[in-house]
């Protein structure tokens, strides 16, 4: 089955599940950072953490930079077809290159015009975020300025809220937009938006130069690809029944064992 055929099969499932995935409280959640064409990383994740009952949340950026973008994306989607409620792929900025082009974009540039159009249209149905009843939200980049979690369903691709979710970086304080698409948001904005959404912790990826923990440990940045040379490939685990006061209540494990 080709990548486009796999995407067409999965499209109705994505639309049914919606923009905000509700994670179950009684299962271990495994949060997987950028994999960026690193099929070996994805295979290790499924081997080490893919047992039945675990819920795997891939935080986006499955393509570009690495050696096998198409294979990596297809591997995740094929697993989701088999386990629709246990494997979730969230939208990162690299999943929607046509909405805000960037470089490097080796995967997108390898497609012909027809393939690019088809893949783009189908990936636009990916969910934006996944929320856990313990008060933890996971997404690719930054928190949008929304009144509630329910408002994720109304985010339009290309909007300010979409750029926050898929493109935003975090730092000490708000700064100017970078490269036309990339907001730079600070601690005060994080605290205000997290409180408005009713969450205690955020797990995200996207920003290779970010500290692992930010904002009184309420924000965790995790990477599962070594595409940036950003250190060991890791995942973050939330055990069933675990109280979440901050991201320190998650367990971080290396897949390079």
C-alpha positions in Angstrom: 0.0 0.0 0.0 1.3 3.4 -0.9 1.5 6.3 1.5 -1.3 8.1 -0.3 -3.5 5.0 -0.1 -2.7 4.6 3.6 -3.7 8.2 4.2 -6.9 7.8 2.3 -7.8 4.8 4.5 -7.1 6.6 7.7 -8.8 9.9 6.8 -12.3 9.0 8.0 -10.9 7.8 11.3 -9.0 11.1 11.8 -12.1 13.1 11.1 -14.1 11.1 13.6 -11.6 11.4 16.3 -11.4 15.2 15.9 -8.8 17.8 16.7 -8.4 17.1 20.4 -7.7 13.5 21.5 -9.0 12.4 24.9 -6.4 10.1 26.5 -7.6 7.4 28.9 -6.7 7.7 32.6 -6.3 3.9 33.1 -3.6 3.3 30.6 0.1 4.3 30.3 0.6 7.2 28.0 3.8 7.3 26.0 4.7 10.7 24.4 7.1 10.5 21.5 8.9 13.7 20.3 10.0 14.6 16.8 11.1 11.6 14.8 11.9 13.4 11.6 12.4 10.5 9.2 14.2 8.4 11.9 12.4 5.1 11.2 14.8 3.4 13.5 13.6 5.5 16.4 10.0 4.8 15.6 10.7 1.0 15.4 12.4 1.2 18.8 9.4 3.0 20.3 7.0 0.3 19.0 9.3 -2.4 20.2 9.9 -1.1 23.7 6.6 0.7 24.5 4.1 -0.5 21.9 2.6 -3.4 23.9 -1.2 -3.6 24.0 -2.8 -1.2 26.5 -0.2 1.5 26.1 -1.3 4.7 24.3 1.4 6.2 22.1 1.2 9.9 21.2 3.5 11.1 18.5 4.0 14.8 18.8 4.4 15.6 15.1 7.3 16.3 12.8 7.6 12.8 11.4 9.1 13.8 8.1 12.0 15.8 6.7 15.6 15.9 7.9 16.0 12.2 8.4 16.8 9.4 6.0 13.3 7.8 5.6 10.5 10.3 6.0 7.9 8.4 3.9 8.7 5.1 5.6 8.6 6.7 9.0 5.2 8.4 8.4 3.7 5.2 6.8 4.9 3.0 9.7 3.1 5.2 12.2 -0.1 5.4 10.1 -0.2 1.7 9.5 0.1 1.0 13.2 -2.8 3.5 13.8 -5.0 1.7 11.3 -4.5 -1.5 13.4 -4.8 0.3 16.8 -6.9 3.4 16.3 -7.4 4.2 19.9 -3.8 3.4 21.0 -1.7 5.2 18.4 -2.1 8.9 17.7 -0.2 11.3 15.5 -0.5 15.0 16.2 0.1 17.7 13.7 3.5 19.3 13.7 4.6 22.1 11.4 6.4 19.6 9.1 3.1 17.8 8.4 1.6 20.9 6.8 4.5 22.4 4.8 2.3 23.9 2.1 0.5 26.1 4.6 3.8 27.8 5.7 6.7 26.6 3.6 10.1 26.1 5.3 13.5 24.5 4.7 14.8 21.9 4.9 11.8 20.1 3.4 13.4 17.0 1.8 10.2 14.9 2.1 7.9 17.5 0.5 10.3 18.4 -2.2 10.7 14.7 -3.2 7.0 14.5 -4.0 5.6 15.4 -7.4 2.8 18.0 -7.5 0.0 15.5 -7.5 1.4 13.5 -4.6 2.2 16.7 -2.6 -1.4 17.9 -3.0 -2.9 14.6 -1.9 -0.6 14.1 1.1 -1.1 17.7 2.2 -4.9 17.5 2.0 -5.0 14.3 4.0 -2.5 15.3 6.7 -4.6 18.5 7.3 -7.1 16.2 9.2 -4.5 15.3 11.9 -5.4 16.2 15.5 -3.8 19.2 17.1 -3.5 18.0 20.7 -4.1 15.2 23.2 -5.3 15.9 26.7 -5.0 13.6 29.7 -7.5 13.7 32.7 -4.6 14.3 35.1 -4.3 17.8 33.7 -1.7 17.2 31.1 -1.8 18.5 27.5 0.4 17.3 24.7 1.0 19.0 21.3 3.8 20.0 19.0 4.7 23.6 19.7 3.0 26.1 22.0 -0.3 26.9 23.7 -2.9 28.8 21.7 -4.8 31.7 23.2 -8.1 29.9 23.7 -10.9 30.1 26.3 -11.1 26.3 26.7 -9.9 23.0 25.5 -13.1 22.6 23.5 -12.1 25.5 21.3 -9.3 23.4 19.7 -12.0 22.1 17.4 -12.4 25.5 15.9 -8.8 26.2 15.1 -8.3 26.8 11.3 -5.0 26.0 9.5 -3.1 29.2 8.9 -4.7 31.1 11.9 -2.8 32.6 14.8 -3.9 29.7 17.1 -2.7 27.2 14.5 0.7 28.8 14.3 0.9 28.8 18.1 0.1 25.0 18.2 2.4 23.9 15.4 5.2 26.5 15.3 5.6 28.4 18.6 8.8 28.4 20.6 9.1 29.2 24.3 11.5 31.5 26.1 11.7 33.9 29.1 9.3 36.5 27.5 7.3 37.2 24.4 9.4 38.1 21.3 8.9 38.9 17.7 7.6 36.4 15.2 10.5 34.6 13.5 10.7 33.5 9.9 7.1 34.6 9.2 5.4 31.7 10.9 7.2 31.1 14.2 5.8 32.9 17.3 8.1 33.3 20.3 6.2 33.2 23.6 7.2 33.8 27.2 6.5 32.5 30.7 3.8 35.0 31.5 1.9 33.9 28.3 2.5 30.3 29.1 1.1 30.6 32.6 -2.0 32.6 31.5 -2.8 30.3 28.6 -2.3 27.1 30.6 -4.5 28.4 33.4 -7.2 29.3 30.9 -7.1 25.8 29.4 -7.2 24.3 32.9 -4.0 22.3 32.5 -1.1 21.8 34.9 1.5 20.5 32.5 2.5 20.6 28.8 4.5 18.0 26.9 5.8 19.2 23.5 8.7 18.9 21.1 9.6 21.1 18.1 12.3 23.4 19.7 15.7 21.8 19.9 17.4 24.6 21.7 14.8 24.7 24.5 15.6 23.6 28.1 14.1 20.2 28.9 12.0 21.8 31.7 10.6 25.3 31.7 8.2 27.4 33.7 8.4 25.9 37.1 8.6 22.5 35.4 5.1 22.9 33.9 6.6 22.5 30.3 8.6 19.5 29.1 10.3 19.5 25.7 11.1 16.0 24.4 12.9 14.6 21.3 12.9 11.1 19.9 15.0 11.8 16.8 18.7 12.7 16.8 18.2 14.8 13.7 19.3 18.0 15.5 22.2 16.3 17.3 20.2 17.2 20.5 21.3 14.3 22.6 19.8 10.9 23.3 16.5 9.9 21.8 13.9 9.8 24.6 10.2 9.4 25.3 8.1 10.6 28.3 5.8 8.2 30.1 2.8 8.9 32.3 1.7 5.9 34.4 -2.0 5.1 35.0 -3.3 6.9 38.1 -0.3 9.1 38.4 -1.0 12.6 39.9 0.4 15.3 37.7 1.6 18.4 39.6 4.3 19.2 37.0 6.2 17.5 34.2 8.5 16.1 36.8 5.8 13.5 37.5 6.4 11.9 34.1 9.2 9.4 33.6 11.7 10.0 30.8 13.3 7.0 29.2 16.0 6.7 26.5 15.4 4.5 23.5 19.1 4.3 22.8 19.7 1.5 25.2 
